[in-house]
Amino acid sequence: MTAYTTIPDTDIAQDKPIKAETGLALRDNALAIQEGNASAPSIYVALAAKLVANGLGSLAFAFSTGPDVGFGFTVAGSSLRPVGAARAVTVSNGGSGTVAPSFDNSAQLNGTWKCLGHFDSSSSVTVGGPAPQMSVTIYGATLWQRIA
């Protein structure tokens, strides 16, 4: 790991030539900060402090009210709804009803979001065998990152 050197302001004063060792320290300090040297200022702590829910660069687990979305595609935040790990599962067995976790369908996200997984609006399968059969519908959700 590259060493971090504290450079006094007097070494880089206006109209003062920079010595070779000061120039090397300036070069190495940028690397030490990037590498996370313990004696260097942390850019990661400052960055994390600026991330807020629904803010630029933030992450959200959500579903889209639109069609299926693939990895790397972008959508408007107005079509995303934040959810927990299980958005909904509908199970029908001879008309026995529906079981689905609740979520706030009115909570929209702002800005533009990039899909960091794959979103399927829904998938249906029939399980069981010859009788009784059960129809299962799975509603998708995935991880998103705000990019604008």
LOLUMNU-479372 format. One line per 4 residues: number of its first residue (from 1); their letters; for each residue x, y, z of N, C-alpha, C. Coordinates in pm, 1 decimal, always signed. Each point is the difference from the previous one (the first is absolute). Example, Ala and Ser with C-alpha at 12.3 -4.5 7.8 and 13.67 -1.06 7.14 Angstrom:
1) AS) +1319.0,-569.0,+780.0,-89.0,+119.0,+0.0,+90.0,+120.0,+0.0; -35.0,+105.0,-72.0,+82.0,+119.0,+6.0,-77.0,+109.0,+73.0
***
This chain:
1) MTAY) +85.0,-116.9,+0.0,-85.0,+116.9,+0.0,+90.1,+123.8,+0.0; -40.0,+98.3,-76.0,+75.8,+124.1,-12.0,-9.4,+81.3,+128.5; +111.6,+58.9,+41.0,+4.4,+81.4,+121.7,-63.0,+136.9,-24.4; -65.5,+53.0,+102.9,-57.5,+134.1,-5.2,+91.5,+95.0,+76.4
5) TTIP) +29.2,+115.7,-60.0,+86.9,+99.5,+62.6,-77.0,+129.6,+18.7; +0.9,+53.6,+121.5,-61.9,+130.0,+23.9,+91.7,+107.4,-56.9; -56.7,+86.8,-84.3,+78.6,+105.4,-64.6,-41.0,+133.6,+60.8; +94.7,+72.3,+62.4,-33.6,+131.2,+57.6,-39.9,+98.5,-110.9
9) DTDI) -93.5,+89.6,+30.1,-43.5,+100.4,-97.6,+117.4,+84.2,-50.1; +99.1,+19.4,+83.5,+114.3,+83.0,-40.0,+81.7,-65.0,-113.1; -9.9,-132.4,-14.8,+73.1,-68.7,-107.2,-64.7,+16.3,-136.7; -125.1,+43.4,-2.3,-67.8,+16.9,-129.0,-60.7,+140.3,-10.7
13) AQDK) +69.3,+98.3,+53.7,-46.3,+139.0,-1.8,+6.8,+56.0,-141.8; -83.4,+100.9,-24.4,-2.3,+65.6,-130.4,+136.8,+60.1,-32.1; +40.1,-12.2,-125.2,+126.8,+52.0,-52.4,+122.1,-67.3,+62.3; -16.5,-111.9,+66.3,+111.8,-72.7,+57.4,+20.0,-127.1,-82.8
17) PIKA) +121.0,-29.4,-42.8,+22.1,-121.6,-78.2,-24.1,-124.3,+85.8; -47.8,-104.5,-64.6,-25.6,-125.2,+70.6,+125.7,-86.3,-6.6; +44.0,-46.1,+115.6,+116.2,-88.6,+5.8,-39.8,-138.9,-49.4; +97.8,-76.8,-42.0,-24.4,-134.9,-51.5,-72.3,-86.4,+101.7
21) ETGL) +44.0,+5.2,+126.6,-63.4,-85.0,+100.7,-145.0,+40.5,+26.1; -31.8,+130.5,-15.5,-138.1,+45.4,+15.9,-84.2,-49.8,-116.5; +54.3,+6.1,-121.0,-71.2,-50.9,-117.7,-27.8,-148.6,+10.5; +98.9,-76.5,+49.0,-19.0,-143.7,+19.2,-106.2,-27.6,+106.4
25) ALRD) +0.7,+80.2,+107.2,-99.5,-17.5,+105.6,-140.9,+30.2,-52.7; -11.6,+104.2,-83.7,-130.4,+32.2,-59.1,-50.5,-116.2,-85.4; +89.1,-58.1,-79.0,-37.0,-114.5,-83.4,-39.5,-119.7,+86.2; +83.8,-31.8,+98.6,-24.4,-116.8,+83.9,-121.8,+17.1,+90.8
29) NALA) -28.0,+123.3,+42.8,-114.9,+23.1,+87.4,-130.9,-34.9,-69.9; -10.4,+32.7,-128.1,-121.5,-34.8,-74.4,-19.0,-151.8,-2.2; +108.2,-73.6,-18.3,-8.2,-146.6,+1.2,-34.0,-52.2,+139.4; +62.6,+57.7,+102.1,-24.9,-45.0,+137.4,-146.4,+20.9,+38.4
33) IQEG) -58.3,+111.7,-41.1,-141.4,+27.1,+27.9,-87.0,-102.9,-72.1; +30.7,-25.7,-127.4,-76.6,-95.8,-79.3,+9.5,-141.8,+58.3; +117.5,-36.9,+47.6,+21.3,-133.8,+55.5,-56.9,-15.1,+141.5; -39.4,+109.4,+62.3,-56.6,-5.2,+134.1,+103.4,-10.5,+110.7
37) NASA) +119.5,+57.2,-19.8,+103.6,+0.0,+103.2,-58.0,+59.1,+128.6; +27.6,-65.8,+112.9,-58.2,+40.8,+128.7,+38.5,+141.3,+41.3; +117.7,+49.7,-43.3,+41.8,+134.2,+39.7,-51.3,+107.5,-96.1; -61.4,-41.0,-111.0,-50.2,+94.8,-101.1,-144.8,+37.4,+28.8
41) PSIY) -43.6,+117.1,-48.4,-141.8,+35.2,+13.6,-86.0,-103.1,-73.4; -114.9,-33.9,+54.8,-86.9,-100.2,-60.8,-104.3,+66.2,-89.0; +3.9,-32.6,-128.1,-103.2,+50.7,-91.0,-125.8,-85.6,+10.4; +12.4,-123.7,+47.8,-114.3,-89.1,+8.8,-95.7,+42.0,+110.0
45) VALA) +50.8,+44.5,+112.7,-85.1,+45.6,+109.6,-77.6,+123.3,-44.3; +67.8,+92.2,-67.1,-66.5,+121.4,-47.7,-106.5,-33.7,-104.0; +29.6,-93.5,-88.7,-96.0,-39.8,-102.6,-121.8,-66.7,+62.6; +22.4,-90.7,+92.4,-110.8,-70.6,+64.5,-89.7,+97.6,+75.4
49) AKLV) +57.8,+103.4,+57.5,-78.8,+98.3,+74.3,-92.9,+77.3,-92.9; +35.4,+11.7,-128.2,-81.9,+74.6,-95.1,-110.9,-84.3,-61.6; +8.8,-133.6,+10.2,-103.0,-86.2,-56.4,-121.9,+1.3,+90.4; -111.7,+34.6,-56.6,-125.6,-0.9,+73.8,-100.6,-82.5,-78.6
53) ANGL) -98.7,-51.5,+67.8,-103.3,-76.8,-67.4,-60.2,+82.4,-112.6; -9.9,-59.0,-116.7,-56.3,+62.8,-119.3,+92.2,+107.1,-58.5; +122.4,+13.7,+52.7,+95.2,+97.7,-50.6,+88.1,-58.8,-109.3; +68.5,+85.5,-72.0,+87.4,-42.1,-107.7,+104.6,-98.7,+51.7
57) GSLA) +13.0,-114.7,-66.0,+93.5,-103.8,+39.4,-56.9,-100.6,+98.4; -116.0,+28.9,+57.9,-57.4,-91.3,+99.2,-55.0,-126.0,-66.9; -21.9,-101.5,+81.0,-52.4,-127.8,-46.3,-139.3,-21.4,+57.4; -83.7,-72.7,-74.7,-133.5,-32.7,+48.9,-39.6,-136.9,-52.0
61) FAFS) -66.0,-77.1,+84.3,-60.1,-125.8,-42.3,-143.5,+34.6,-34.3; -38.9,-19.5,-126.8,-129.8,+48.5,-44.7,-53.2,-85.3,-114.7; -125.9,+24.2,-34.4,-58.4,-61.0,-119.3,-45.9,+110.9,-92.8; -11.1,-34.0,-127.4,-42.8,+96.3,-100.8,-146.8,-22.7,-31.4
65) TGPD) -73.7,+107.9,-20.5,-139.6,-11.9,-40.4,-10.2,-22.7,-150.5; +114.0,+2.2,-68.5,+2.6,-21.1,-144.8,+35.4,-143.0,-36.0; +47.0,-18.4,-123.6,+33.2,-134.7,-47.4,+131.0,-52.3,+59.5; +37.1,-123.2,-37.6,+125.1,-60.4,+45.1,+118.0,+90.2,-35.0
69) VGFG) +102.0,+0.8,+85.1,+118.3,+84.6,-18.8,+124.3,-85.9,+20.9; +97.9,+11.0,-90.8,+122.9,-76.5,+10.9,+111.2,+78.2,+67.6; +105.7,-71.5,+36.5,+117.2,+58.4,+65.1,+56.4,+115.9,-82.7; +24.6,+113.4,+65.0,+60.2,+115.1,-65.2,-97.6,+96.5,-64.0
73) FTVA) -126.3,-38.8,-15.0,-98.7,+89.7,-58.1,-41.5,+104.3,+102.9; -50.6,+112.7,-47.7,-41.3,+107.3,+89.5,-149.7,+25.8,-11.4; -58.3,+45.4,+110.0,-141.7,+34.8,+2.7,-18.4,+125.8,+83.9; -112.1,+66.3,-19.9,-34.7,+117.1,+81.4,-38.8,-46.4,+139.4
77) GSSL) +42.8,+73.6,+99.9,-32.7,-33.0,+137.6,-149.6,-1.3,+27.6; -75.8,+76.1,-78.7,-145.0,+3.8,+20.2,-65.5,-135.2,-25.7; +71.1,-91.5,-70.7,-55.7,-133.0,-26.0,+52.6,-104.3,+98.5; +77.9,+42.2,+101.0,+54.5,-93.4,+98.8,-67.8,+17.5,+135.4
81) RPVG) -18.8,-113.0,+68.7,-57.5,+0.1,+133.9,+92.4,-80.0,+91.1; +50.9,+60.0,+108.4,+88.7,-74.2,+90.3,-75.9,-110.1,+74.3; +66.6,-113.2,+19.6,-60.7,-114.1,+68.4,+102.7,-71.5,+86.0; -47.0,-95.6,+76.2,+88.1,-89.4,+73.9,+41.3,-115.8,-89.8
85) AARA) +62.0,-100.8,+58.2,+53.2,-110.5,-79.0,-108.2,-82.4,-69.1; -119.1,-9.5,+56.3,-108.8,-72.7,-65.7,-111.2,+98.9,-30.1; -14.0,+37.9,-127.0,-103.2,+97.0,-35.8,-137.6,-62.7,+8.8; -20.5,-113.7,-65.2,-130.3,-64.5,+7.0,+8.5,-140.3,-56.7
89) VTVS) -77.6,-88.6,+57.4,-15.9,-134.3,-52.0,-149.4,-29.2,+3.3; -54.6,-39.1,-113.6,-141.2,-34.1,-7.6,-11.1,-150.3,-21.0; -72.9,-66.5,+86.8,-17.4,-144.4,-10.2,-148.7,-29.4,-10.7; -39.9,-70.5,-105.7,-139.8,-36.8,-19.1,-9.5,-151.7,-2.9
93) NGGS) -89.8,-54.3,+77.6,-20.5,-144.1,+2.6,-150.5,-24.5,+6.9; -60.1,-17.5,-115.4,-144.4,-21.5,-1.8,-76.5,+120.1,+50.7; +48.3,+121.0,-27.5,-69.1,+120.8,+42.3,+14.6,+30.2,+147.0; +111.2,-45.3,+61.5,+15.2,+16.2,+144.7,+51.0,+136.8,+41.4
97) GTVA) +34.6,+88.5,-93.1,+35.8,+134.8,+39.8,+142.7,+38.5,-31.3; +40.0,+116.4,+52.3,+128.7,+60.5,-31.5,+73.0,+35.3,+128.6; +131.5,-22.9,+0.8,+85.7,+41.3,+110.9,+102.9,+94.5,-59.0; +5.7,+123.8,+46.1,+94.4,+96.4,-56.3,+46.4,+97.2,+106.9
101) PSFD) +132.3,+22.4,+12.1,+49.6,+102.6,+92.0,-51.0,+137.1,-42.4; -21.3,+88.5,+94.1,-46.1,+133.5,-35.2,+119.2,+90.5,-31.3; -23.2,+102.8,-79.9,+100.0,+100.7,-32.4,-72.6,+127.9,-35.3; +69.8,+110.5,+4.1,-58.6,+130.1,-28.7,+13.1,+27.8,-149.1
105) NSAQ) -107.0,-21.3,-75.6,+3.5,+16.9,-144.8,+10.8,+146.0,-41.7; -16.9,+93.4,+94.1,+7.0,+142.0,-35.3,+141.0,+57.3,+17.7; +91.3,-74.6,+63.1,+136.0,+49.5,+26.1,+84.3,-12.0,-126.6; +16.0,+110.9,-71.7,+78.6,+1.5,-123.4,+141.0,+49.1,+28.6
109) LNGT) +93.0,-38.4,-85.5,+136.2,+49.1,+9.8,+18.1,+117.3,-96.2; +99.4,+83.9,+24.9,+28.8,+114.5,-86.0,+111.7,-34.9,-97.4; +14.3,+78.3,-106.4,+115.3,-10.3,-88.8,-4.1,-118.8,-94.2; +120.5,-39.5,-45.7,+17.1,-111.7,-92.1,+80.3,-108.4,+69.9
113) WKCL) -40.5,-125.7,-17.2,+59.5,-112.5,+71.4,+47.8,-106.7,-97.0; +115.8,-59.8,+32.5,+56.2,-108.7,-79.7,-29.5,-132.4,+68.9; -43.6,-98.5,-79.0,-29.8,-132.9,+51.3,+130.6,-74.5,+25.6; +19.3,-48.4,+123.1,+121.0,-73.5,+36.4,-26.8,-150.0,+13.8
117) GHFD) -109.0,-44.2,-54.4,-35.5,-141.5,+0.8,-83.1,-27.9,-123.0; -109.7,-68.6,+18.1,-96.8,-21.9,-107.5,-137.8,+4.9,+62.1; -88.7,+75.6,-63.0,-135.1,+14.1,+53.5,-98.7,-70.0,-91.6; -71.9,-98.7,+53.9,-112.8,-63.9,-68.6,-126.7,+52.8,+65.0
121) SSSS) -91.0,+56.4,-81.3,-122.8,+54.6,+58.0,-79.9,-109.0,+70.1; -9.3,-118.3,-60.1,-61.2,-113.6,+67.7,+28.7,-126.6,-78.6; -0.5,-110.9,+71.3,+17.0,-132.4,-60.8,-101.0,-92.6,+65.2; -66.7,-81.1,-81.6,-98.2,-93.8,+53.9,+42.3,-142.2,-31.7
125) VTVG) -17.4,-87.9,+96.3,+28.9,-141.6,-19.1,-110.9,-81.9,+65.3; -17.9,-119.4,-51.4,-95.0,-92.8,+60.6,+80.0,-113.3,+60.1; -27.4,-28.9,+127.2,+73.9,-105.8,+69.0,-98.1,-104.4,+51.3; +53.8,-117.1,+23.6,-82.6,-106.3,+54.4,-43.4,-96.4,-107.9
129) GPAP) -45.1,-108.8,+49.1,-31.1,-81.5,-95.1,-82.8,-78.1,-51.3; -72.1,-87.7,-55.9,-106.7,+40.2,-90.7,-110.0,+78.3,+72.5; -29.0,-31.0,+125.9,-98.9,+77.7,+73.0,+29.5,-16.5,+148.8; -15.2,+93.5,+84.6,-34.0,+136.9,-38.2,+123.6,+76.0,-48.6
133) QMSV) -20.1,+91.2,-91.1,+109.0,+84.8,-47.2,-12.8,+136.5,+64.9; +113.2,+69.1,+7.9,+2.5,+131.4,+62.4,+65.0,+98.0,-98.1; -59.5,+115.0,-17.7,+55.0,+104.4,-86.1,+74.0,+100.1,+88.4; +127.2,+28.1,-34.0,+81.4,+92.7,+78.0,+44.0,+114.9,-90.1
137) TIYG) -24.6,+124.1,+43.9,+44.7,+118.7,-73.5,+103.9,+71.4,+85.5; +115.9,+25.5,-59.8,+109.9,+66.2,+70.4,+19.4,+138.1,-61.7; -3.0,+103.2,+84.2,+18.5,+136.8,-45.4,+143.0,+42.7,+33.3; +73.1,+51.1,-97.5,+141.8,+27.7,+16.8,+32.3,+132.8,+67.0
141) ATLW) +122.0,+7.5,+48.3,+60.6,+121.7,+53.6,+150.1,-19.5,-10.7; +76.3,+107.2,-5.2,+145.4,-11.7,-11.0,+67.2,+125.3,+55.4; +131.9,+3.9,-8.0,+77.9,+112.2,+49.8,+18.2,+104.1,-109.3; -11.7,+128.2,+36.7,+10.7,+112.6,-93.6,+97.1,+102.6,+57.7
145) QRIA) +67.6,+76.7,-88.3,+86.5,+110.1,+45.0,-42.7,+127.3,-71.2; -14.3,+107.5,+78.4,-37.7,+129.7,-58.3,+119.7,+60.3,-69.8; -16.9,+33.7,-130.5,+110.7,+54.2,-80.1,-23.4,+144.1,-44.1; -120.4,+49.4,+15.0,-28.0,+140.7,-36.6,-119.5,+49.1,+77.5
***
